[in-house]
Amino acid sequence: MSFGWERAGADGQARAGILHTAHGSVPTPTFMPVGTAGTVKAMTADAVRATGAGIVLGNTYHLMLRPGAERVAALGGLHRFMDWPGPILTDSGGFQVMSLGSLRQLDADGVTFRSHIDGGKHRLTPERSLQIQHLLDATISMCFDECVQLPASAETVAASMQLSMRWAARSREAFVARDGYGLFGIVQGGTEPELRAESARALLAIGFDGYAIGGLAVGEGQALMLATLGVTVPLLPEAKPRYLMGVGTPDDILGSVERGIDMFDCVMPTRAGRTARAYSGFGTLNLRNARHRDDPQPVEPGCPCLACTRHSRAYLHHLFRAEEILGPMLLTAHNLTYYQRLMRGLREAILEGRLARHASELRAAWQRAEPSG
């Protein structure tokens, strides 16, 4: 199967479609659970599939350090290694290297860094990043880029974006084209519209199978993030998938879908599941709160996940208070199920031309979020 995105419908700027890949097709908008090190934390592969997820994310940086890309390749690739035959997108490692701070040294050719695991010295370049993603057998590979923490000066953001565009051209050259596999370019430029436009032009001139928007949700706030999307998304090709990296909350996702984004990933639903925070259609819950200790109702009535169909809020509360590992497992499954239900609901609303009404109903329900404490 050739790689590509097929439009199925639209409502305003929002789109519904199907992403076709060598490892299967995925309806969009879609949310990708984060399986950084070859596993979605606290979840078996069957449990991830049960949430409705059709594509997951892995990470170049973490997998190159442990267990090693060459080892994964020798064992049959990441699909077999983690029991996920469906599509896998791999982040290039650029964001993780950025987060290392003083442990990294950046130059025009790439990045030298010390492992956060054992302090060992490593180097990533566009060519090495794409080689690792090829060894992992990533269905969708990402260009190697630099991502700056916001706020930052316009000069700093411009220099970083221009370096990323040079690396994007090298990533394109290093990518091994195969039927059904794709390479995404990453638009950078912080929250500066002129820099985002310059970055988009550079990527379109190189030519990619899809286009990601990076460098957002890194401290700029939701309003500025959405404003940046508003000026960036129209610069991207209509016929190619659009991916907003590292986003986000349900409200972030809704606002981004309204602006034409097709693909998302974020650690929020899994991280929240490990810390007793539940996402739902009527807001958020903190299952550690004492108010839940005698509550017989499920986390979210009507939710098909194992936590909601078999257990009560009181039981989840007990598990977290007792520090039992089953608590994070059940609540992670619930949160990922909720995110997949959210995406299906948005897709249906787009196809039926009722996204504005659906969005209004979602936002009104989320306002009933449970107070923390």
VEXDREN-2710 file (C-alpha; in Angstrom, 1 decimal):
% VEXDREN-2710
k/r/px/py/pz
1/MET/0.0/0.0/0.0
2/SER/1.3/3.5/-0.8
3/PHE/1.6/6.0/1.9
4/GLY/-0.9/8.9/1.8
5/TRP/-3.7/10.7/3.4
6/GLU/-7.2/10.5/1.9
7/ARG/-9.8/13.3/2.7
8/ALA/-13.2/12.0/3.8
9/GLY/-14.9/15.2/4.8
10/ALA/-14.5/18.7/6.4
11/ASP/-16.4/21.1/8.6
12/GLY/-14.9/24.6/8.5
13/GLN/-11.1/24.2/8.8
14/ALA/-11.4/20.8/10.5
15/ARG/-10.8/17.7/8.4
16/ALA/-11.6/14.0/8.6
17/GLY/-9.7/11.5/6.6
18/ILE/-7.8/8.2/6.4
19/LEU/-4.1/7.8/6.7
20/HIS/-2.9/4.8/4.6
21/THR/0.4/3.1/5.5
22/ALA/2.3/-0.1/5.0
23/HIS/1.1/-1.2/8.4
24/GLY/-2.6/-0.4/8.0
25/SER/-4.9/2.5/7.7
26/VAL/-5.9/4.9/10.5
27/PRO/-9.0/7.2/10.6
28/THR/-8.1/10.9/11.3
29/PRO/-8.2/12.9/13.5
30/THR/-6.2/10.5/15.5
31/PHE/-4.4/10.4/18.8
32/MET/-1.2/8.3/19.2
33/PRO/-0.5/6.9/22.6
34/VAL/3.1/7.5/23.6
35/GLY/5.2/4.3/23.7
36/THR/8.5/6.1/24.2
37/ALA/10.7/3.1/25.0
38/GLY/8.8/0.4/23.1
39/THR/5.8/0.3/25.5
40/VAL/2.9/2.5/26.5
41/LYS/3.5/2.7/30.2
42/ALA/1.3/0.5/32.4
43/MET/-0.3/-1.1/29.3
44/THR/0.0/-4.3/27.4
45/ALA/-0.2/-4.1/23.6
46/ASP/-3.6/-5.8/23.9
47/ALA/-4.8/-3.2/26.4
48/VAL/-3.7/-0.4/24.0
49/ARG/-5.6/-2.0/21.2
50/ALA/-8.7/-2.3/23.4
51/THR/-8.7/1.5/23.8
52/GLY/-9.3/1.9/20.1
53/ALA/-5.8/3.2/19.2
54/GLY/-4.7/2.5/15.7
55/ILE/-1.2/4.0/15.8
56/VAL/1.4/4.5/18.5
57/LEU/4.6/6.6/19.0
58/GLY/8.1/5.4/19.7
59/ASN/11.2/7.5/20.3
60/THR/14.6/7.5/18.7
61/TYR/16.6/8.9/21.6
62/HIS/15.3/6.4/24.2
63/LEU/15.4/3.3/22.0
64/MET/18.9/4.1/20.7
65/LEU/20.1/4.1/24.3
66/ARG/18.2/1.1/25.5
67/PRO/18.0/-1.6/24.1
68/GLY/19.7/-0.2/21.0
69/ALA/18.4/0.2/17.5
70/GLU/20.6/-2.5/16.0
71/ARG/19.4/-5.0/18.6
72/VAL/15.7/-4.1/17.9
73/ALA/16.4/-4.6/14.2
74/ALA/18.1/-8.0/14.8
75/LEU/15.0/-9.1/16.7
76/GLY/12.6/-8.3/13.9
77/GLY/12.0/-4.5/14.3
78/LEU/9.9/-2.5/16.7
79/HIS/6.5/-3.9/15.4
80/ARG/7.5/-7.4/16.4
81/PHE/9.5/-6.3/19.4
82/MET/6.6/-4.6/21.1
83/ASP/3.8/-6.7/19.6
84/TRP/2.3/-3.8/17.6
85/PRO/1.7/-4.7/13.9
86/GLY/0.0/-1.4/13.2
87/PRO/1.6/1.9/12.2
88/ILE/4.3/3.3/14.5
89/LEU/5.6/6.9/14.3
90/THR/9.0/7.6/15.8
91/ASP/10.0/11.0/17.2
92/SER/13.5/11.8/15.9
93/GLY/15.0/12.4/19.3
94/GLY/15.5/16.2/18.8
95/PHE/13.1/17.2/21.6
96/GLN/14.6/14.8/24.1
97/VAL/18.1/16.0/23.3
98/MET/17.0/19.6/23.8
99/SER/15.7/18.7/27.2
100/LEU/19.1/17.5/28.3
101/GLY/20.3/21.0/28.8
102/SER/24.0/21.0/30.0
103/LEU/24.4/17.4/29.0
104/ARG/24.4/18.3/25.3
105/GLN/26.6/20.2/22.9
106/LEU/25.0/21.5/19.6
107/ASP/26.9/22.2/16.4
108/ALA/26.0/22.6/12.8
109/ASP/26.4/18.9/12.0
110/GLY/24.4/17.5/15.0
111/VAL/24.3/17.0/18.7
112/THR/26.8/15.3/21.1
113/PHE/25.2/14.4/24.4
114/ARG/25.6/12.4/27.5
115/SER/23.1/9.6/28.3
116/HIS/20.7/10.4/31.2
117/ILE/21.0/6.7/32.0
118/ASP/24.7/6.1/32.5
119/GLY/26.5/9.2/31.3
120/GLY/27.8/7.6/28.2
121/LYS/28.7/9.8/25.2
122/HIS/26.5/9.7/22.1
123/ARG/26.0/11.6/18.9
124/LEU/22.9/12.3/16.9
125/THR/22.9/13.8/13.4
126/PRO/20.1/13.9/10.8
127/GLU/21.7/10.9/9.1
128/ARG/22.1/8.8/12.3
129/SER/18.5/9.7/13.5
130/LEU/17.1/8.5/10.2
131/GLN/19.3/5.4/10.3
132/ILE/18.0/4.5/13.8
133/GLN/14.3/5.1/12.7
134/HIS/15.0/2.8/9.7
135/LEU/16.5/0.1/11.9
136/LEU/13.4/0.3/14.2
137/ASP/11.2/-0.1/11.0
138/ALA/9.2/3.1/11.8
139/THR/6.2/3.5/9.6
140/ILE/6.5/7.2/9.9
141/SER/9.9/8.8/10.5
142/MET/10.4/12.3/11.6
143/CYS/13.1/14.8/10.5
144/PHE/15.8/15.5/13.1
145/ASP/15.3/19.0/14.4
146/GLU/16.1/21.4/17.2
147/CYS/13.3/22.6/19.4
148/VAL/13.9/25.6/21.6
149/GLN/12.2/26.2/24.9
150/LEU/9.8/29.2/24.9
151/PRO/9.9/32.0/25.6
152/ALA/13.1/32.8/23.6
153/SER/14.3/35.7/21.6
154/ALA/13.3/36.0/18.0
155/GLU/17.0/35.7/17.0
156/THR/17.4/32.5/19.0
157/VAL/14.2/31.0/17.5
158/ALA/15.3/32.1/13.9
159/ALA/18.7/30.5/14.2
160/SER/17.2/27.3/15.6
161/MET/14.6/27.1/12.8
162/GLN/17.1/27.7/10.1
163/LEU/19.4/25.0/11.5
164/SER/16.4/22.6/11.6
165/MET/15.6/23.4/7.9
166/ARG/19.2/22.4/7.0
167/TRP/18.8/19.3/9.0
168/ALA/15.4/18.6/7.3
169/ALA/17.1/18.6/3.9
170/ARG/19.7/16.1/5.2
171/SER/17.0/14.0/6.8
172/ARG/15.2/13.8/3.4
173/GLU/18.4/12.6/1.7
174/ALA/19.0/10.0/4.4
175/PHE/15.4/8.6/4.4
176/VAL/15.1/5.2/2.7
177/ALA/11.9/5.4/0.6
178/ARG/9.7/2.3/0.8
179/ASP/6.2/1.7/-0.3
180/GLY/3.8/2.6/2.5
181/TYR/6.4/4.4/4.6
182/GLY/6.6/8.1/5.1
183/LEU/8.8/10.9/6.3
184/PHE/7.4/14.1/7.9
185/GLY/9.0/17.5/7.9
186/ILE/8.6/19.6/11.1
187/VAL/7.6/23.3/10.9
188/GLN/9.5/25.3/13.5
189/GLY/9.7/29.1/14.3
190/GLY/8.3/29.5/17.8
191/THR/5.3/31.8/17.9
192/GLU/6.7/34.2/15.2
193/PRO/4.4/34.1/12.1
194/GLU/7.2/35.2/9.7
195/LEU/9.5/32.4/10.9
196/ARG/6.7/29.8/10.7
197/ALA/6.1/30.9/7.1
198/GLU/9.8/30.7/6.2
199/SER/10.0/27.3/7.7
200/ALA/6.9/26.0/5.9
201/ARG/8.2/27.3/2.6
202/ALA/11.6/25.6/3.1
203/LEU/9.9/22.3/3.9
204/LEU/7.5/22.4/1.0
205/ALA/10.5/23.1/-1.3
206/ILE/12.2/19.9/0.0
207/GLY/8.9/17.9/-0.2
208/PHE/7.7/15.5/2.5
209/ASP/4.9/12.9/2.9
210/GLY/3.4/14.8/5.8
211/TYR/4.0/17.9/7.8
212/ALA/4.3/18.3/11.6
213/ILE/4.2/21.4/13.6
214/GLY/6.8/21.3/16.4
215/GLY/8.0/23.7/19.0
216/LEU/4.6/24.4/20.6
217/ALA/3.2/23.4/24.0
218/VAL/6.6/24.2/25.4
219/GLY/5.6/27.1/27.7
220/GLU/3.8/29.6/25.4
221/GLY/0.3/29.0/26.7
222/GLN/-2.8/27.7/24.9
223/ALA/-4.0/31.0/23.4
224/LEU/-0.6/31.7/21.7
225/MET/-0.4/28.1/20.6
226/LEU/-3.7/28.2/18.9
227/ALA/-3.0/31.6/17.3
228/THR/0.3/30.1/15.9
229/LEU/-1.7/27.2/14.5
230/GLY/-4.1/29.6/12.9
231/VAL/-1.4/31.2/10.8
232/THR/0.7/28.1/10.2
233/VAL/-1.8/25.4/9.2
234/PRO/-3.1/27.3/6.1
235/LEU/0.5/27.2/4.8
236/LEU/0.6/23.4/4.7
237/PRO/-0.7/21.3/1.8
238/GLU/-4.3/20.2/1.8
239/ALA/-3.5/16.8/0.5
240/LYS/-1.0/15.8/3.2
241/PRO/-1.5/14.8/6.9
242/ARG/-0.8/17.4/9.5
243/TYR/0.6/16.5/12.9
244/LEU/0.8/18.7/16.0
245/MET/3.6/17.3/18.2
246/GLY/3.2/16.8/21.9
247/VAL/-0.3/18.1/22.3
248/GLY/-2.1/17.8/24.6
249/THR/-5.2/18.2/26.8
250/PRO/-8.6/17.4/25.4
251/ASP/-9.3/21.2/25.1
252/ASP/-5.9/21.7/23.3
253/ILE/-6.8/18.9/20.9
254/LEU/-10.3/20.2/20.2
255/GLY/-9.0/23.7/19.4
256/SER/-6.3/22.2/17.1
257/VAL/-8.8/20.0/15.3
258/GLU/-10.9/23.1/14.6
259/ARG/-7.8/24.6/13.0
260/GLY/-7.1/21.6/10.7
261/ILE/-4.8/19.3/12.6
262/ASP/-5.1/15.5/11.9
263/MET/-2.7/13.8/14.3
264/PHE/-1.7/14.2/17.9
265/ASP/0.5/12.6/20.6
266/CYS/1.0/13.4/24.3
267/VAL/2.0/11.8/27.5
268/MET/-0.8/13.5/29.4
269/PRO/-3.4/10.7/29.5
270/THR/-0.8/8.1/30.5
271/ARG/1.0/10.3/33.0
272/ALA/-2.3/11.4/34.5
273/GLY/-3.4/7.7/34.8
274/ARG/-0.3/7.0/36.9
275/THR/-1.1/9.9/39.2
276/ALA/-4.8/9.2/39.9
277/ARG/-6.1/11.8/37.5
278/ALA/-9.0/10.7/35.2
279/TYR/-10.2/12.5/32.1
280/SER/-13.8/12.2/31.2
281/GLY/-16.6/13.7/29.2
282/PHE/-17.7/15.8/32.2
283/GLY/-14.3/17.1/33.3
284/THR/-11.5/15.7/35.4
285/LEU/-11.4/13.6/38.6
286/ASN/-8.7/13.1/41.2
287/LEU/-9.2/9.6/42.4
288/ARG/-7.1/10.2/45.5
289/ASN/-9.7/12.6/46.8
290/ALA/-11.4/11.3/50.0
291/ARG/-14.8/12.0/48.4
292/HIS/-14.4/8.9/46.3
293/ARG/-13.7/6.4/49.0
294/ASP/-17.3/5.3/49.3
295/ASP/-18.4/6.0/45.8
296/PRO/-19.8/2.9/44.0
297/GLN/-20.2/4.5/40.6
298/PRO/-17.6/4.0/37.8
299/VAL/-15.1/6.7/36.8
300/GLU/-17.4/7.5/33.8
301/PRO/-20.7/5.8/33.4
302/GLY/-21.0/4.4/29.9
303/CYS/-17.3/4.2/29.2
304/PRO/-16.4/0.7/27.8
305/CYS/-12.9/0.5/29.5
306/LEU/-12.1/-2.2/32.1
307/ALA/-11.9/0.4/34.9
308/CYS/-15.4/1.6/34.2
309/THR/-17.1/-1.7/33.4
310/ARG/-15.7/-3.7/36.2
311/HIS/-14.7/-1.3/39.0
312/SER/-15.9/1.6/41.1
313/ARG/-14.3/4.9/42.0
314/ALA/-14.0/3.6/45.5
315/TYR/-11.9/0.7/44.4
316/LEU/-9.7/3.0/42.3
317/HIS/-9.3/5.3/45.2
318/HIS/-8.3/2.3/47.4
319/LEU/-5.7/1.1/44.8
320/PHE/-4.0/4.5/44.7
321/ARG/-4.1/5.0/48.4
322/ALA/-2.6/1.5/48.8
323/GLU/0.0/2.2/46.1
324/GLU/-1.1/-0.9/44.2
325/ILE/0.2/-1.0/40.6
326/LEU/-3.3/-2.0/39.3
327/GLY/-4.5/1.5/40.0
328/PRO/-2.2/3.2/37.4
329/MET/-2.9/0.3/34.9
330/LEU/-6.7/0.7/35.1
331/LEU/-6.8/4.5/35.0
332/THR/-4.3/4.7/32.2
333/ALA/-6.5/2.4/30.2
334/HIS/-9.5/4.6/31.0
335/ASN/-7.7/7.8/30.0
336/LEU/-6.5/6.4/26.7
337/THR/-10.0/5.0/26.0
338/TYR/-11.4/8.5/26.7
339/TYR/-9.0/10.1/24.3
340/GLN/-9.9/7.6/21.5
341/ARG/-13.6/8.2/22.2
342/LEU/-12.9/12.0/22.0
343/MET/-11.2/11.5/18.6
344/ARG/-14.0/9.4/17.2
345/GLY/-16.6/11.9/18.4
346/LEU/-14.7/14.7/16.7
347/ARG/-14.4/12.7/13.4
348/GLU/-18.2/11.9/13.4
349/ALA/-19.1/15.5/14.1
350/ILE/-16.9/16.7/11.2
351/LEU/-18.3/14.2/8.8
352/GLU/-21.9/15.1/9.8
353/GLY/-21.2/18.9/9.7
354/ARG/-22.0/19.6/13.4
355/LEU/-18.5/20.3/14.8
356/ALA/-19.4/23.7/16.2
357/ARG/-22.3/22.3/18.2
358/HIS/-20.3/19.3/19.3
359/ALA/-17.4/21.5/20.4
360/SER/-19.7/23.8/22.4
361/GLU/-21.2/20.8/24.2
362/LEU/-17.7/19.4/25.0
363/ARG/-16.4/22.7/26.4
364/ALA/-19.5/23.2/28.5
365/ALA/-19.1/19.7/30.0
366/TRP/-15.4/20.1/30.7
367/GLN/-16.2/23.2/32.8
368/ARG/-17.6/20.9/35.4
369/ALA/-14.1/19.7/36.3
370/GLU/-13.8/18.5/39.8
371/PRO/-11.8/20.8/42.1
372/SER/-8.5/19.5/43.1
373/GLY/-7.7/18.6/46.7
END
